[in-house]
């Protein structure tokens, strides 16, 4: 393994960084999870109170 000089280490780029697309994907994932929970809670509430529509 080659040892890097100080000037070479300064020029190294890359690694993990938080990008706008990553934040957007994370936000959309949380939004979908919230919507699923909201729908499930609404379904349970309507089922328990007997207000389900007959198809």
N, C-alpha and C positions, 0 to 999 in steps of 0.2 A: 504494500500500500504506500502510495506516494504522499509525503508530507507537503502540505501547501504552505506557501509563503504568505505573509500578512497581506500583501497586495492582491494575491490570488483569492484569499478568503473574502476580501471586500467585494470582489466582482461576482461572487457566487450569488445566484438568484434562484428563486423557487421556494418550494415548501408550502405549507398550509397558510392560506389567507382566506378571509371571509369576503366573498364576492356578493354582488347584488343578486345574481341568479341563485346562489345558495340560500340567501335570506328569503328570496321569493318562494323557493321550493319549500323551505321550512315553514313559512307562513301559510302557504296553501295546504300543506299537510295538516297543520293545526286546525285550519279552517274546515277541512273535510272531516276530521275527527269530531270537531264541535258540532257540525251539522248532523252527523250520524247520531251523536248523543241526543241532540235536540229532537230529531225525528223519533228515535226510540222512546224517549221520555213522553213525547206527545202521544205515540201509539199506546203506551202503557196506561197513560192517564185516560184516554178515550175508552180503552177496553175495560178498565176498572169501573168507570162511571156509566158504562153501558151506552155510550153515544157513538157506536160504530155504525157506519152506513152499510146497509145490506145491498149487495150487488146481485 
